[in-house]
Amino acid sequence: MHREDIIFLHAPSVYDFRKRSIFYGPVSDLVPSTPVFEMYPFGFTTMANRLDRDGYRVRIINLASMMLNDRKLDVEALIGKLRSSVFGIDLHWLPHAHGSLAIAEIVKRLHPDSKVLFGGFSSSYFHEELIRYPQVDLVLRGDSTEEPLAALMAALERNDDLSKVPNLTWKQDSQVKVNPLTQVPEDLDHLDIDYSWIIRSVIRHRDLEGAKPFKDWDRYPLTAVFTVRGCSQCCAVCGGSCGAMRRVLGRTRPAFRSPEKVAQDIADVQAYIDAPVFVVGDVRQNGDHYAERFFRRCRELGVDGNVVLELFTPAPASYFEEAKSTFDRYSIQFSPDSHEEKVRYALGRRFDNASMEKSITSALANDCQRFDMFFMIGLPEQTPASAIESAEYTRRLYAQNNNDHRLLVYTSPLAPFLDPGSFAFENPEKFGYRLFARTLEEHRARLESPNWRDVLSYETVNLDRDQIVQASYDAADRLNDVRVEVGLMTAEELKIREARSRDARQLMKEVDAAMKIKDLKEREVILSRLKQRGEDLMESTICQKRDLEWDSPSVFRSIPKAMCALVFRRRTRTG
């Protein structure tokens, strides 16, 4: 078996989710992954590209996705067969606090001579607590660790002093060492994003399953390109806001990738696979000139696939006119978070409903293929009534746009945790929050709770956790009524959705009753009986997840295209 220099492992949210009786609730209804959060961060790809350029042998293994698709997979046996000098584990999103640490413990137990390295936003925030776990050897901090990782790999290879590796937290003779956070690049043009690397890796290891970004990616592929690391927005609950970036990652301003390179990234993706390309970050965030250059270069390159654009604030009609003239198909994703201006302003989103409504109408008038909008529950100054009234506001939006079915509105709880480093996490009282977890270990322990309400790390002065749960189901039920009225859902489909909502509410009551049983064996018997019902409700609890799937062919349809692009690239590089 090949020995790798580094293997990136992506863990499930809760390691033993296949055995535990856990009712996840609607915590992942609005993202491509399941509640196991099996989608690994894009940074795996950029770090792998960087190390591959230096000749290191690199592999990505999505354990979470593999565990979902093979319920009998022996994870310890799989890890035991791996051979690598370093195992890199992401703790980017805090819901992985349980699974990542459990996988790290298995790796360290089976490979005591290998180094266990952590990275990601949450790793950066909790680095001094994280490094004290016995299964963790190294933590790389920051949002751009490609160069620090290359320096670390070189230092480990030469057995050099690690004190010179930027952004590194490490242990020496049980003493914690924290190197300065000096590697904070001002732009992203240095990144070498070679999309052929993942194809070559799949061929080399004969392993598509382990390389998939999320569980059903092979059936509904979705790709991404990044415009920025960091953010100019000040959203109170976001761990990626400008305040969190400054506090945790040492970033005083966003680092952008040039619009020309972003356009080239899209063209490169489309050379290998027919799939929608999600452009992460509002292309207007660095000014209108950035967006203009992006659209112009996309036209020059002949980008013609389905491109998904993200809005942070309402856009003028001219923006959608540019998108229409540039792409054969484009879609919009926009998260105003609340229909109520008072709530949105308290969150840090400074735009009014009039401008938002005008933006929606302009997008639809300019051939936007779909316009996705997302409302959240559990926000500052939000009340139960406000959360539910988002459905009434949605009815108004449809009336304004002739019940256009390209407009798709979703609602979901802010779950399960308040982002560490966010304004609200650092100063919860100011934003009307009460926190139930502050440390990494406290968050890790909450993930073991059978009931998703008890996993929540927060409540607000207006919405306690029971009310957040109730409002989440009520708002979704009301929104489904609107979908029937406008023709997006049939009456029969509504009955199914209503039945799932009732089952979810009832299951929560039965889980609560089981948790009150003092005899542990009897409690486990009852919970195990409820387990299958919980798994049946694991996805599409309050929203229909298939609505989020993009119109794209199976990845296997792109194999001839990918092989041709791979051969062409090889000839270009060697010629």
C-alpha positions in Angstrom: 0.0 0.0 0.0 1.2 3.5 -0.8 2.6 5.6 2.0 1.4 9.2 1.8 3.2 12.2 3.2 -0.2 13.6 4.4 -3.8 12.3 4.4 -6.6 14.8 5.0 -9.4 13.1 6.9 -12.9 14.6 7.1 -14.9 13.3 10.1 -18.6 13.2 10.7 -20.2 15.6 13.1 -20.7 12.8 15.7 -18.3 9.9 15.2 -20.6 7.0 16.2 -23.7 8.5 14.6 -24.5 5.0 13.1 -24.9 3.6 16.6 -26.2 6.5 18.6 -29.9 7.4 18.8 -29.8 11.0 17.7 -32.6 13.1 16.4 -30.8 15.8 14.4 -33.8 17.9 13.5 -33.6 20.5 10.7 -30.0 21.6 11.3 -28.8 20.9 7.8 -32.0 21.3 5.7 -30.5 24.2 3.8 -27.0 22.8 2.9 -26.0 20.1 0.5 -24.8 17.8 3.2 -26.8 15.7 5.7 -26.9 16.4 9.5 -23.6 14.5 9.6 -22.1 17.5 7.9 -20.1 15.3 5.5 -19.0 18.1 3.2 -15.3 18.8 3.6 -13.9 22.4 3.4 -12.5 23.7 0.1 -9.2 24.3 1.8 -8.5 20.6 1.5 -8.2 21.0 -2.2 -6.0 24.1 -2.2 -3.7 22.7 0.4 -3.4 19.4 -1.5 -2.6 21.4 -4.7 0.1 23.3 -2.9 1.8 20.2 -1.5 1.4 18.3 -4.7 3.4 21.1 -6.4 6.3 20.4 -4.1 6.2 16.7 -4.8 4.4 15.5 -1.7 2.1 12.5 -1.8 -1.3 13.7 -0.7 -4.7 12.1 -0.3 -8.2 13.3 0.8 -10.5 10.8 2.5 -14.1 11.9 3.3 -14.8 9.4 6.2 -18.1 11.0 6.9 -19.4 10.4 3.4 -18.1 6.9 3.3 -19.8 6.1 6.7 -23.1 7.4 5.4 -22.9 5.4 2.2 -21.7 2.2 3.8 -23.3 1.6 7.2 -21.1 -1.4 7.7 -17.8 0.3 7.0 -15.2 -0.6 9.7 -13.6 2.9 10.2 -10.8 1.6 12.5 -9.8 -1.1 10.1 -9.7 1.5 7.2 -7.6 3.9 9.2 -5.4 1.1 10.4 -4.5 0.3 6.8 -3.5 3.8 6.0 0.1 4.9 6.0 1.0 8.5 6.3 3.6 10.7 8.1 0.9 13.3 8.9 -2.9 13.0 9.2 -4.7 16.4 8.7 -8.1 16.7 10.3 -10.4 19.7 9.8 -12.2 21.4 12.7 -13.5 24.2 10.5 -17.1 24.1 11.5 -17.8 23.6 15.2 -20.4 20.9 14.7 -17.4 18.6 13.9 -16.1 19.0 17.5 -17.1 15.4 18.5 -16.2 13.5 15.3 -12.9 15.2 14.6 -11.5 14.6 18.0 -12.8 10.9 18.0 -11.1 10.3 14.6 -7.9 11.9 15.9 -8.0 9.6 18.9 -8.3 6.5 16.6 -5.5 7.8 14.3 -3.1 8.4 17.3 -3.9 5.1 18.8 -3.3 3.2 15.6 -0.4 5.3 14.3 1.4 6.7 17.3 4.4 7.7 15.3 2.4 9.8 12.9 1.6 13.5 13.5 -2.0 14.6 13.9 -2.6 18.1 12.6 -5.7 20.2 13.0 -6.8 23.3 11.1 -9.8 25.5 10.2 -11.8 28.4 11.8 -12.8 26.5 14.9 -9.3 25.0 15.3 -7.9 28.5 15.1 -10.3 29.9 17.7 -9.8 27.1 20.2 -6.2 26.3 19.3 -4.8 26.5 22.9 -7.5 24.2 24.2 -7.4 21.9 21.2 -3.6 21.3 21.4 -4.0 20.0 25.0 -5.9 17.0 23.8 -3.5 14.1 23.9 -4.4 13.0 20.3 -3.5 16.4 18.8 0.1 17.2 18.0 -0.2 20.3 15.8 -2.7 23.1 15.0 -2.3 25.5 12.0 -4.2 28.7 12.5 -5.6 31.1 9.9 -7.7 31.0 6.8 -4.8 30.6 4.4 -2.6 27.8 5.6 -1.3 26.6 2.3 2.2 28.1 2.7 2.5 27.4 6.5 1.6 23.8 5.8 4.3 23.6 3.1 6.7 25.0 5.6 5.6 22.6 8.3 5.9 19.5 6.0 9.4 20.6 5.1 10.4 21.1 8.7 9.0 17.7 9.7 10.8 16.1 6.8 14.1 17.6 7.9 13.4 17.2 11.6 13.9 21.0 11.9 12.8 23.3 14.8 9.1 24.0 14.5 9.3 27.4 16.1 9.9 29.0 12.7 6.7 27.6 11.1 4.2 30.5 10.9 0.7 30.2 12.4 1.6 26.9 14.2 0.5 25.9 17.7 2.4 22.8 18.9 3.7 20.9 21.8 7.3 20.3 22.9 7.9 18.1 25.9 4.3 18.6 26.9 4.7 22.4 26.8 2.4 24.4 24.5 4.1 26.6 22.0 2.3 29.3 20.0 4.1 30.7 17.0 3.2 34.1 15.7 0.3 34.4 13.3 2.3 36.0 10.5 1.0 34.3 7.4 -2.1 36.3 6.4 -1.9 36.9 2.6 -3.3 40.1 1.3 -4.7 38.4 -1.9 -5.4 34.9 -3.2 -3.7 35.1 -6.5 -0.8 32.9 -5.3 -3.2 29.9 -4.9 -2.6 27.2 -7.6 -6.0 25.6 -8.0 -5.5 22.6 -10.2 -8.8 20.8 -10.6 -7.0 17.9 -12.3 -5.4 17.0 -9.0 -8.5 15.4 -7.6 -9.1 13.4 -10.7 -5.5 12.1 -10.7 -5.9 11.3 -7.0 -9.1 9.3 -7.6 -7.4 7.3 -10.4 -4.3 6.7 -8.3 -6.2 5.4 -5.2 -9.1 3.9 -7.2 -11.3 5.7 -4.7 -14.1 8.1 -5.8 -16.1 7.5 -2.6 -13.5 8.8 -0.3 -12.8 11.9 -2.5 -16.4 13.0 -2.9 -17.2 16.4 -1.3 -20.5 15.2 0.1 -22.7 12.0 0.2 -24.7 12.4 -3.1 -22.1 14.5 -5.0 -21.8 11.8 -7.7 -25.5 12.1 -8.5 -25.9 15.8 -8.0 -22.5 17.4 -8.5 -21.9 21.0 -7.3 -18.6 22.7 -7.6 -17.2 26.0 -6.1 -14.8 28.7 -6.8 -13.7 31.3 -4.2 -13.5 35.1 -4.7 -12.3 36.0 -1.2 -11.2 35.0 2.2 -12.4 37.3 4.9 -15.5 39.5 4.7 -16.4 43.2 4.7 -19.8 42.5 6.4 -20.5 42.8 10.1 -23.2 40.1 10.6 -23.5 39.6 14.4 -23.8 35.8 14.4 -21.3 34.9 11.6 -17.9 33.4 12.4 -16.8 34.7 9.0 -17.6 38.3 9.6 -15.0 41.1 9.6 -14.9 41.1 13.4 -14.3 37.4 13.7 -11.7 37.5 11.0 -9.8 40.2 12.8 -10.2 38.6 16.2 -9.3 35.0 15.3 -7.5 35.0 12.0 -5.5 38.2 12.2 -7.1 39.5 9.0 -7.8 43.2 9.0 -9.3 43.2 5.5 -10.6 40.7 3.0 -8.1 39.0 0.7 -9.5 38.8 -2.8 -8.7 36.6 -5.8 -8.4 38.7 -8.9 -11.7 38.6 -10.9 -9.8 37.3 -13.9 -8.5 34.3 -12.0 -11.9 33.6 -10.6 -13.3 33.6 -14.2 -10.5 31.2 -15.2 -11.3 29.0 -12.2 -14.8 28.6 -13.5 -13.6 27.8 -17.0 -11.2 25.3 -15.6 -14.0 23.5 -13.6 -16.2 23.4 -16.7 -13.4 21.8 -18.7 -13.6 18.8 -16.4 -17.2 18.4 -15.3 -20.7 19.5 -16.3 -22.0 20.9 -13.0 -23.2 24.1 -11.5 -20.3 26.4 -10.2 -21.0 28.2 -7.0 -19.1 31.5 -6.8 -18.5 32.0 -3.1 -18.6 35.6 -2.0 -20.5 38.5 -3.5 -18.5 39.7 -6.5 -19.4 43.3 -5.7 -17.8 43.1 -2.3 -14.5 44.6 -3.6 -16.4 47.2 -5.6 -18.4 47.4 -8.8 -15.2 47.4 -10.9 -14.4 44.0 -9.6 -17.8 42.6 -10.7 -17.4 44.3 -14.1 -14.0 42.7 -14.7 -15.3 39.4 -13.6 -18.2 39.4 -16.0 -16.0 40.7 -18.8 -13.5 38.0 -18.4 -16.1 35.3 -18.2 -17.5 36.5 -21.5 -14.0 36.4 -23.0 -13.5 32.8 -21.8 -16.9 31.7 -23.1 -18.1 30.5 -19.7 -21.4 28.8 -20.6 -22.4 26.5 -17.7 -24.8 27.1 -14.8 -23.1 29.7 -12.5 -24.5 30.4 -9.1 -23.9 33.9 -7.8 -24.1 35.0 -4.1 -25.5 38.3 -3.0 -24.8 39.9 0.4 -26.9 42.9 -0.3 -29.6 43.8 -2.9 -28.1 44.4 -6.4 -29.3 46.9 -9.0 -30.9 45.9 -12.3 -27.6 46.6 -14.1 -26.0 43.7 -12.2 -28.5 41.2 -13.4 -28.3 42.6 -16.9 -24.6 41.9 -16.9 -25.2 38.4 -15.6 -27.8 37.8 -18.3 -25.4 38.9 -21.0 -22.6 36.8 -19.6 -24.0 33.4 -18.7 -26.3 31.0 -20.6 -27.7 30.1 -17.1 -27.2 31.8 -13.8 -28.9 31.6 -10.4 -28.8 33.7 -7.3 -28.5 32.8 -3.6 -29.4 35.5 -1.1 -29.7 35.3 2.7 -31.5 38.3 4.1 -32.0 36.2 7.2 -35.2 38.0 8.3 -38.1 39.7 6.5 -38.3 42.2 9.3 -36.1 45.2 8.9 -35.7 45.7 12.7 -34.3 42.2 13.1 -32.1 42.4 10.1 -30.6 45.7 11.2 -29.9 44.2 14.7 -28.1 41.4 12.9 -25.9 43.9 11.1 -27.6 43.7 7.7 -28.3 47.3 6.7 -30.7 47.3 3.8 -34.5 47.7 3.6 -37.2 45.6 2.1 -37.9 47.9 -0.8 -34.4 47.5 -2.2 -34.5 43.8 -1.6 -37.9 43.4 -3.4 -36.7 45.5 -6.3 -33.6 43.3 -6.6 -35.7 40.1 -6.7 -37.9 41.5 -9.5 -34.9 42.7 -11.5 -33.2 39.3 -11.3 -36.3 37.4 -12.5 -36.8 40.0 -15.3 -33.3 39.3 -16.5 -33.6 35.5 -16.9 -32.3 34.4 -13.5 -32.9 30.6 -13.6 -33.7 30.4 -9.8 -33.5 32.9 -7.0 -33.0 31.2 -3.6 -33.8 33.2 -0.4 -33.1 32.0 3.1 -34.6 33.1 6.4 -33.2 32.1 9.8 -34.8 31.6 13.2 -32.9 32.5 16.4 -31.8 36.0 15.5 -31.3 39.1 17.7 -34.6 40.9 18.5 -36.6 38.2 16.6 -39.8 37.0 18.3 -41.8 33.8 17.6 -44.3 35.8 15.7 -41.7 37.4 13.6 -40.1 34.1 12.7 -43.5 32.7 11.6 -44.5 35.9 9.7 -41.7 35.3 7.2 -44.2 33.0 5.4 -46.7 35.9 5.1 -44.0 38.1 3.7 -43.1 35.3 1.2 -46.8 35.4 0.0 -46.3 39.1 -0.7 -43.1 38.4 -2.7 -44.9 35.9 -4.8 -47.8 38.3 -5.4 -45.3 41.0 -6.5 -43.7 38.6 -9.0 -46.8 36.8 -10.5 -46.2 33.7 -8.4 -42.9 33.1 -10.4 -41.7 29.6 -9.5 -38.1 30.5 -10.0 -38.3 32.3 -6.6 -37.7 29.7 -3.9 -37.8 30.7 -0.2 -36.6 28.6 2.7 -36.5 28.9 6.5 -34.4 27.1 9.1 -33.1 27.5 12.6 -29.7 29.1 13.2 -28.2 25.8 14.3 -26.7 24.2 16.1 -24.1 26.6 17.5 -23.5 30.3 17.7 -20.2 30.8 15.7 -17.2 31.2 17.9 -15.5 34.5 17.3 -18.7 36.2 16.1 -19.8 39.5 17.7 -22.7 37.7 19.4 -20.5 34.9 20.7 -18.0 37.4 22.2 -20.7 39.7 23.6 -23.9 37.6 23.9 -25.7 40.0 26.3 -25.4 42.9 23.9 -27.1 41.0 21.2 -29.7 39.3 23.5 -28.2 35.8 23.6 -27.7 33.4 26.4 -25.0 30.8 25.8 -24.8 27.2 27.1 -21.3 26.5 25.7 -18.2 28.5 25.6 -15.3 26.0 25.4 -14.5 23.4 22.8 -15.2 20.6 25.2 -18.6 22.0 26.1 -19.6 22.1 22.5 -18.2 18.6 21.9 -20.3 17.3 24.8 -23.5 19.0 23.5 -23.3 17.1 20.2 -24.0 13.8 22.1 -27.5 14.9 23.1 -30.2 12.8 21.5 -32.6 15.7 21.0 -31.6 18.6 18.6 -33.0 21.2 20.9 -30.5 20.2 23.6 -27.6 20.4 21.1 -28.4 24.1 20.6 -25.7 26.2 22.3 -27.8 29.3 22.6 -31.2 30.9 23.1 -32.3 34.5 22.9 -34.2 36.8 25.3 -37.2 36.4 23.0 -36.8 32.8 21.9 -35.8 30.1 24.4 -34.8 26.7 22.9 -38.3 25.3 23.0 -39.6 28.3 21.2 -36.9 28.1 18.6 -37.9 24.5 17.9 -41.6 25.3 17.9 -41.1 28.4 15.6 -38.9 26.4 13.2 -41.7 23.8 12.6 -44.5 26.4 12.6 -42.7 28.7 10.1 -41.9 25.8 7.8 -45.6 24.6 7.9 -46.8 28.1 7.1 -44.3 28.4 4.3 -45.5 25.1 2.8 -49.0 26.5 2.8 -47.8 29.4 0.6 -46.0 26.9 -1.7 -49.3 25.2 -2.3 -51.1 28.5 -3.0 -48.5 29.5 -5.7 -48.4 26.1 -7.3 -44.9 25.0 -6.1 -46.3 22.1 -4.1 -49.4 19.9 -4.6 -52.0 19.2 -1.9 -50.7 15.6 -1.7 -47.2 16.8 -1.2 -48.4 19.2 1.5 -50.0 16.3 3.4 -46.7 14.4 3.3 -44.8 17.5 4.6 -47.4 18.0 7.3 -47.1 14.4 8.4 -43.3 14.7 8.6 -43.7 17.8 10.7 -46.1 16.1 13.1 -43.8 13.0 13.3 -40.8 15.2 14.1 -42.6 17.1 16.9 -43.9 13.8 18.3 -40.5 12.2 18.2 -39.0 15.0 20.2 -41.6 14.4 22.9 -40.9 10.7 23.0 -37.1 11.3 23.1 -37.7 13.7 26.0 -39.7 11.1 27.8 -37.1 8.5 27.2 -34.3 10.7 28.7 -36.3 11.0 31.9 -36.0 7.2 32.5 -33.5 6.7 35.3 -32.7 3.1 34.5 -29.9 3.5 31.8 -30.5 0.1 30.2 -34.2 0.7 29.9 -33.5 4.2 28.5 -31.2 2.8 25.8 -33.8 0.2 24.8 -36.4 2.9 24.3 -34.0 5.2 22.4 -32.9 2.4 20.1 -36.5 1.8 19.2 -36.8 5.5 18.2 -33.5 5.4 16.3 -35.0 4.3 12.9 -37.7 7.0 13.0 -35.1 9.6 13.7 -33.0 8.4 10.8 -36.0 8.5 8.5 -36.5 12.2 9.5 -32.8 13.0 9.4 -33.1 14.9 6.1 -35.8 17.2 4.8 -37.2 17.7 8.3 -38.9 21.1 7.6 -37.7 21.8 4.0 -37.7 19.5 1.0 -34.0 18.9 0.4 -34.4 17.9 -3.2 -35.4 21.6 -3.9 -31.8 22.5 -3.2 -30.4 20.0 -5.8 -29.2 21.7 -9.0 -30.2 20.5 -12.4 -27.0 18.7 -13.4 -26.2 15.3 -14.9 -24.5 12.6 -12.9 -20.7 13.0 -12.5 -20.2 9.8 -14.4 -21.6 11.5 -17.5 -18.5 13.8 -17.3 -15.9 11.0 -17.3 -15.0 11.3 -21.1 -14.8 15.1 -20.8 -12.6 14.9 -17.7 -10.3 12.3 -19.3 -9.8 14.5 -22.4 -9.1 17.6 -20.2 -6.6 15.6 -18.2 -4.7 14.4 -21.3 -4.7 17.9 -22.7 -3.4 19.4 -19.5 -0.6 16.8 -19.3 0.4 17.4 -22.9 0.4 21.2 -22.3 2.6 20.8 -19.2 5.1 18.4 -20.8 5.1 20.1 -24.2 
